[in-house]
Amino acid sequence: MNSNTSDNHIILRKGVYDDLPAMLQLFTATIDEVCKKDYNLQQLEAWKSGAENEERWMKVIKDQYVVVAVTETKIAGFCTLDQGNYIDLLFVHKDFQHRGIATLLYRHIEKEALLKNEKKITADVSKTARPFFKKRGFHVVQEQTVHVKGIAMTNYKMVKNLIS
């Protein structure tokens, strides 16, 4: 375990509607900074445009299990679980990378899936996030080309079998 994971200043709590502006800002800033080595500018712009879909984000808060990592009143990251077994979103603020926050969020989400007696957990994972998920026991089921605003992007359908 990374020694940085025991950061006492990180609090996990349920995400609420009031978190949306910070979550959207974090989403776009993270894509800009953290994913730029894996995707070109056109792809990054198309991906970030997802932040404009207000209806989708309202639905995330309403229908998904949302957990946010908070440090000193700032959201450092968030993760969402859809239908008990699909990780829809997992983002950590660019200023809080490599501090174990994604791991904390992921572990919390996995526990939630186990509580719901899920047998496996899935995610559509970016090139950037693939090593993180692989390290946590996920394997690639399929490489996918997704089209966002007409721009083709590669991601991976990944799955992890949960032993309950």
Secondary structure as GFF3:
##gff-version 3
##sequence-region A 1 164
A	DSSP	three_ten_helix	3	6	.	.	.	ID=ss1
A	DSSP	beta_strand	11	14	.	.	.	ID=ss2
A	DSSP	three_ten_helix	17	19	.	.	.	ID=ss3
A	DSSP	alpha_helix	20	34	.	.	.	ID=ss4
A	DSSP	alpha_helix	41	48	.	.	.	ID=ss5
A	DSSP	three_ten_helix	49	52	.	.	.	ID=ss6
A	DSSP	alpha_helix	54	63	.	.	.	ID=ss7
A	DSSP	beta_strand	65	71	.	.	.	ID=ss8
A	DSSP	beta_strand	74	82	.	.	.	ID=ss9
A	DSSP	beta_strand	86	92	.	.	.	ID=ss10
A	DSSP	three_ten_helix	94	96	.	.	.	ID=ss11
A	DSSP	alpha_helix	101	115	.	.	.	ID=ss12
A	DSSP	beta_strand	120	126	.	.	.	ID=ss13
A	DSSP	alpha_helix	130	135	.	.	.	ID=ss14
A	DSSP	beta_strand	139	148	.	.	.	ID=ss15
A	DSSP	beta_strand	151	161	.	.	.	ID=ss16
###
